[in-house]
Amino acid sequence: MADDLIPIPIPALVAVLLNKEREKGEPLTEDEVIEIRDSATCQMGTIHQVRALEESRGYSDIDPEKAWEQWQVIRLQFDS
């Protein structure tokens, strides 16, 4: 299972969503978040590669399968 390939958004989905929301000047809608997620550039990698990438970045990315839910929590950290 650990060798299964999963999509890894490049750049991080959280960074793309943050930039899009700042450009828009108001919160992204669920449809916008899903559209951004679905059109994100990804490379395929293992969970080990995901963890190594997150360690090098210094933060974890949003799980693409839970993009809307996780974005609602994470975006609040940037409002402060």
C-alpha positions, 0 to 999 in steps of 0.5 A: 500500500505504501508504494501506491501512487497518489497525486501531489499538487505542485505548487501546494494546493493550500498556497494556490487557494490562498493566492486565489482568495487574496486575488479575489478579495473575498472567500472562495466558494465551494465550486471555486475551490473544487475547480481550482483543485481539479485543475491543479498541476499534480505529479504522482508520488508515494506517501513517503514522497508527500511526507518528504515534500511537506517536511521540506516545505515546513507545512502540510498541504490540503488533502485534495479529497477534502479540499473544501472542508480543510480549506474552511479551517486553514483559511481562518489562520490567514485572516488573522 
